[in-house]
């Protein structure tokens, strides 16, 4: 659904440390308020995650897999190469 709405192609991949990353591809970087492109797709994904966290009461551990849950304190500032570009 999100791919169709934003004109993107998305999939999950493991990075060099074995952590899952959502990869968003599109020739259009998009804009902060636009409805198409990578920025729009990222915004929809973040909204969906926030909605899910609210519905779960903020602490839902609905995943049943064996991956480590330890994460660095802040991942917000890190950017992947696929998010490069203007706007």
Secondary structure, 3 states (H helix, E strand, C coil): CHHHHHCCEEEEEECCCCCEEEEEECCCCCCCCCCCCHHHHHHHHHHHHHHHHHHCCCCCCCCCCCCCCCCCCCCCCCCCHHHCCCC
